[in-house]
């Protein structure tokens, strides 16, 4: 009896110690937020695909990957995932003119992981690897982001910012077969290393980011500003200036060598439509034909949501500059202003790496007067939108 009581007390003490360690570990808390939200999204997508048929293909839609025997994967290789798979399988310039618009780091990682694993490089395997890479990158980026915020603002704001990142309406792209998680990881890692004054390594992360998305170039002025404010040595500033854009420079050089056009990635974007198709058309539609916006083509509602989110990001910019480090503020501003001025299509996911937004709103939502019903309303609204958009994306609707 006494032995049994002693064991029970020991187990209880161990349990309390575990709870205390968990409560004090920001890494564990960030991962718990990530795991809880991703389980819901994976489950929601799989359940909906089990009971409702997938939408038919659009005329301009690449062939999505279908995993009919694995519903947990089936909803996460849609739209641009097909482009990445074809690039990883066939290379650039084979399937379509638009392929150089997709920067090479993500498909290279897909191809490399398939080769290392010994899998046959098929579309199904490459699609599975794309989803795997996205989820692993996100699982690393989330606690890294939490610690970056905690370093300046403390655990409460770090937890709130992490939650906002994970429930942002378009954050389902972080676990789809897209490069969003990879770009977020490289961005967060660059700022983390810069905050520790490891300038050249931070610049290398920026170079990799610039080889995964064109907007990785926004890290160049952001890191230079951060380095200047932290009194980095001139040679470190020079290293940042030289290393950070190498990803895009190397990609342009390869396009010149193999495709005969150093701006092939930009040419491909132009072939998909210019400013009018991406902004002007919708500006005219929303201002002159609001009825058509609401009851016409349902895809217009997605663009309208993108514009609404853009408005929130723009309104937040004065607080971003007032509350955050100028380096992160500049990076956030460049992403918001550049995308807002050039394209309203895919705006929701293009703004996902603008990390200053989540930190700023976390600071506001933890203040007195904001941490009651305004906080609950913001979280609930974001969760509802995230669930709705996840279902639409999983079923092949135009949420890109």
C-alpha positions in Angstrom: 0.0 0.0 0.0 2.7 2.5 1.0 4.7 1.5 -2.1 1.6 2.2 -4.3 1.0 5.6 -2.7 4.6 6.5 -3.1 4.5 5.6 -6.8 1.3 7.6 -7.2 2.8 10.6 -5.6 6.0 10.3 -7.7 3.9 10.1 -10.9 1.8 13.1 -9.8 5.0 15.1 -9.1 6.4 14.1 -12.5 3.2 15.1 -14.1 3.2 18.5 -12.4 6.8 19.0 -13.4 5.9 18.2 -17.0 3.0 20.7 -16.9 5.3 23.4 -15.4 8.0 22.7 -18.1 5.3 22.8 -20.8 3.9 26.0 -19.4 7.3 27.6 -19.4 8.5 26.4 -22.8 7.5 28.7 -25.6 8.7 26.1 -28.2 6.2 23.6 -26.8 3.4 26.1 -26.7 4.1 27.2 -30.2 4.1 23.6 -31.5 0.9 22.8 -29.6 -0.8 25.8 -31.4 0.6 24.5 -34.7 -0.4 20.9 -34.1 -3.9 21.8 -32.9 -4.7 24.0 -35.8 -3.2 21.7 -38.4 -5.0 18.7 -37.1 -8.3 20.6 -37.5 -7.4 21.7 -41.0 -6.3 18.2 -42.2 -9.4 16.6 -40.6 -11.7 19.2 -42.0 -10.4 18.8 -45.5 -10.4 15.0 -45.4 -13.9 14.8 -43.9 -15.3 17.2 -46.5 -13.7 15.3 -49.4 -15.2 12.1 -48.0 -18.7 13.3 -48.1 -18.8 15.9 -50.9 -17.5 15.5 -54.5 -14.6 17.5 -55.8 -15.4 20.4 -58.1 -14.7 20.0 -61.8 -11.5 21.4 -63.3 -11.3 25.0 -64.5 -10.2 25.5 -68.0 -7.0 27.3 -66.9 -6.3 24.9 -64.0 -3.3 22.6 -64.1 -4.0 19.0 -63.3 -4.3 18.7 -59.6 -2.9 15.6 -57.9 -5.5 13.2 -56.5 -4.8 10.9 -53.6 -8.2 9.0 -53.6 -6.9 6.4 -51.2 -5.4 9.0 -48.8 -7.8 11.8 -48.0 -5.4 13.4 -45.6 -3.2 14.2 -48.6 -5.8 14.7 -51.3 -6.8 18.3 -50.5 -3.3 19.7 -50.3 -1.8 19.3 -53.8 -4.0 21.8 -55.8 -3.4 24.5 -58.4 0.3 25.7 -58.2 1.3 22.4 -56.7 0.9 20.9 -60.1 3.4 23.5 -61.6 6.0 22.6 -58.9 5.6 18.9 -59.6 6.0 19.3 -63.3 9.1 21.4 -62.8 10.6 18.9 -60.4 9.8 16.1 -62.9 10.7 17.7 -66.2 12.6 20.9 -65.5 12.0 24.3 -66.9 10.9 25.3 -70.3 9.4 21.9 -71.2 5.7 22.1 -70.3 4.7 25.7 -70.6 6.0 29.2 -70.9 4.8 30.1 -67.4 7.1 27.7 -65.6 10.1 30.0 -65.0 7.8 32.2 -62.9 8.1 29.6 -60.2 11.5 30.1 -58.6 13.7 27.0 -58.3 14.5 26.3 -54.7 11.2 24.6 -53.8 11.1 22.2 -56.8 14.9 21.5 -56.3 14.2 20.4 -52.7 11.3 18.2 -53.9 13.5 16.5 -56.5 16.4 16.1 -54.1 14.3 14.6 -51.4 12.7 12.1 -53.7 16.2 11.1 -55.0 17.6 10.8 -51.4 14.6 8.7 -50.3 14.9 6.3 -53.2 11.4 6.9 -54.3 10.5 6.7 -58.0 10.2 10.3 -59.3 6.5 10.2 -60.1 3.9 12.9 -59.9 2.3 11.3 -56.8 5.6 10.9 -55.0 6.7 14.5 -55.8 3.3 15.8 -54.7 3.7 14.0 -51.4 7.2 15.3 -50.9 6.0 18.9 -51.6 3.4 18.6 -48.8 6.0 17.0 -46.5 8.5 19.8 -47.1 5.9 22.5 -46.6 4.8 21.0 -43.2 8.4 20.4 -42.0 9.3 24.0 -42.9 6.2 25.3 -41.1 6.9 23.2 -38.0 10.4 24.8 -37.8 9.3 28.3 -38.7 6.5 28.6 -36.1 8.6 28.2 -32.9 11.4 30.2 -34.5 8.9 33.0 -35.1 7.6 32.7 -31.5 11.1 33.1 -30.1 11.8 36.0 -32.4 8.8 37.8 -31.0 9.4 36.7 -27.4 13.0 38.2 -27.6 11.5 41.7 -27.7 7.9 41.5 -26.5 7.6 38.6 -24.1 5.7 35.3 -24.1 2.1 36.6 -24.0 2.5 38.6 -27.2 4.6 35.8 -28.7 1.9 33.3 -28.1 -0.8 35.6 -29.5 1.3 36.4 -32.6 1.9 32.7 -33.2 -1.8 32.0 -32.9 -2.6 34.8 -35.4 0.0 33.3 -37.8 -1.5 29.9 -37.6 -5.1 31.0 -38.0 -4.6 33.7 -40.6 -7.4 33.1 -43.3 -5.0 31.9 -46.0 -2.6 30.1 -43.6 -3.7 26.7 -45.0 -1.1 27.4 -47.8 1.6 26.8 -45.2 0.7 23.0 -45.3 -0.2 22.7 -48.9 2.3 21.8 -51.6 3.4 25.4 -52.0 6.6 27.3 -51.3 5.0 29.6 -48.7 6.3 27.7 -45.6 9.8 27.5 -47.1 9.8 31.3 -47.7 8.5 32.0 -44.2 11.2 29.8 -42.6 14.0 31.5 -44.5 12.6 34.9 -43.7 12.2 34.2 -40.0 15.6 32.6 -39.8 17.2 35.6 -41.5 15.7 38.0 -39.0 16.6 35.7 -36.1 20.2 35.5 -37.1 20.4 39.2 -37.8 19.1 39.9 -34.3 22.1 37.9 -33.0 24.4 39.9 -35.3 25.3 36.9 -37.5 25.0 39.0 -40.5 26.6 36.9 -43.2 24.6 33.8 -42.3 21.4 35.9 -42.3 22.4 37.2 -45.7 22.8 33.6 -47.0 19.2 32.9 -45.7 18.1 36.0 -47.6 19.8 34.6 -50.7 18.0 31.3 -50.4 14.7 33.2 -49.9 15.4 35.2 -53.1 15.8 31.9 -54.9 12.3 30.7 -53.7 10.3 33.9 -54.2 11.1 37.2 -56.0 10.0 39.1 -52.8 13.0 37.6 -51.1 14.8 40.6 -52.4 12.9 42.7 -49.8 15.2 41.2 -47.2 18.1 43.1 -48.7 17.1 46.6 -47.6 15.5 45.2 -44.4 18.7 43.5 -43.3 20.8 46.5 -44.3 18.6 48.8 -42.2 18.7 46.4 -39.3 22.5 46.2 -39.6 22.9 49.9 -39.7 20.8 50.4 -36.6 22.7 47.8 -34.7 26.1 49.3 -35.8 27.2 46.4 -37.9 30.7 46.7 -39.3 31.0 48.1 -42.9 32.3 44.7 -44.2 29.2 43.0 -42.7 26.9 45.6 -44.5 28.8 44.9 -47.7 28.4 41.2 -47.2 24.6 41.7 -46.8 24.5 43.8 -49.9 26.4 41.3 -52.0 25.0 38.0 -50.7 21.3 38.7 -50.2 20.3 39.1 -53.8 22.3 36.1 -55.1 19.4 33.8 -55.3 17.5 36.0 -57.8 20.8 36.9 -59.6 21.7 33.2 -60.0 18.2 32.4 -61.2 18.3 35.2 -63.8 21.7 34.0 -65.0 20.4 30.4 -65.4 17.4 31.7 -67.3 19.7 33.6 -69.6 21.9 30.6 -70.2 19.2 28.0 -70.7 16.2 29.9 -71.9 17.9 32.9 -73.6 16.1 35.4 -71.5 17.5 36.7 -68.1 14.0 38.0 -67.3 12.2 34.8 -68.2 10.5 34.7 -64.8 9.1 38.2 -65.4 8.2 37.4 -69.0 6.2 34.4 -67.8 4.3 36.5 -65.4 3.5 39.0 -68.1 2.2 36.1 -70.3 -0.4 35.4 -67.6 -1.7 39.0 -67.7 -0.5 42.5 -66.9 -1.5 45.0 -64.3 -5.1 45.5 -65.7 -5.9 41.8 -65.4 -4.4 41.6 -61.9 -5.6 44.9 -60.4 -7.3 47.3 -62.9 -10.1 44.9 -63.9 -11.1 44.3 -60.3 -10.8 47.9 -59.3 -13.2 48.8 -62.1 -15.5 45.9 -61.1 -15.6 46.7 -57.4 -16.2 50.4 -57.8 -18.5 50.4 -60.9 -20.3 47.1 -60.7 -20.7 46.2 -57.0 -23.7 44.0 -57.7 -21.8 41.9 -60.2 -19.1 41.5 -57.5 -21.5 40.0 -55.0 -23.8 37.9 -57.2 -21.7 37.3 -60.3 -18.7 35.0 -60.7 -18.0 33.6 -57.1 -14.3 33.9 -57.7 -14.8 37.7 -57.4 -15.6 37.2 -53.8 -12.1 35.7 -53.2 -10.5 38.8 -54.7 -12.7 41.0 -52.6 -11.6 39.2 -49.5 -8.0 39.6 -50.7 -8.5 43.3 -51.0 -10.2 43.5 -47.6 -7.1 41.8 -46.1 -4.9 44.2 -48.0 -6.8 47.1 -46.4 -6.2 45.7 -43.0 -2.5 45.3 -43.7 -2.2 48.8 -45.0 -4.1 50.3 -42.0 -1.7 48.4 -39.7 1.5 49.8 -41.3 1.7 53.0 -39.1 1.5 50.8 -36.0 4.0 48.4 -37.5 6.5 51.2 -37.8 5.7 52.6 -34.4 5.9 49.3 -32.5 8.4 47.1 -34.3 12.0 47.1 -35.3 12.5 49.1 -38.5 14.0 46.1 -40.3 10.9 44.0 -39.9 8.7 47.0 -40.5 10.4 47.8 -43.8 10.2 44.1 -44.9 6.5 44.0 -44.0 5.8 47.3 -45.8 7.6 46.3 -49.0 5.6 43.1 -49.2 2.3 44.8 -48.6 2.9 47.8 -50.9 4.5 45.9 -53.7 1.8 43.2 -53.9 -1.0 45.7 -53.3 0.2 47.8 -56.2 0.9 44.9 -58.7 -1.6 42.1 -58.1 -4.8 41.5 -56.2 -4.8 37.8 -57.3 -3.3 35.5 -54.7 -3.0 38.5 -52.4 -4.0 36.5 -49.3 -1.1 34.1 -49.6 1.4 36.7 -50.8 0.9 38.6 -47.6 1.4 35.6 -45.4 5.1 36.2 -44.8 4.5 39.8 -43.7 5.3 38.9 -40.2 5.2 42.4 -38.8 1.4 42.3 -39.2 0.9 39.4 -36.7 3.2 40.9 -34.1 1.5 44.3 -34.3 -2.0 42.8 -34.0 -0.8 40.6 -31.1 0.4 43.7 -29.3 -2.9 45.5 -29.9 -5.0 42.5 -28.9 -3.2 42.0 -25.6 -3.8 45.6 -24.5 -6.5 46.6 -22.0 -9.8 47.2 -23.9 -8.7 45.0 -26.8 -8.1 41.7 -25.0 -11.8 41.0 -24.4 -14.5 40.7 -27.0 -12.4 42.4 -29.8 -9.7 39.7 -29.4 -12.3 36.9 -29.4 -14.1 38.4 -32.4 -10.8 38.7 -34.4 -9.8 35.1 -33.6 -13.3 33.7 -34.3 -13.6 35.5 -37.6 -10.2 34.4 -38.8 -10.9 30.8 -37.8 -14.2 30.8 -39.7 -12.5 32.3 -42.8 -9.7 29.8 -42.6 -12.0 26.8 -42.4 -14.1 28.1 -45.3 -11.1 28.7 -47.5 -9.5 25.4 -46.6 -12.6 23.6 -47.8 -12.8 25.6 -51.0 -9.1 24.9 -51.8 -9.4 21.2 -51.0 -12.2 20.9 -53.4 -10.4 22.7 -56.2 -12.1 26.0 -56.1 -10.2 29.1 -57.3 -8.5 30.0 -54.1 -4.9 30.5 -55.2 
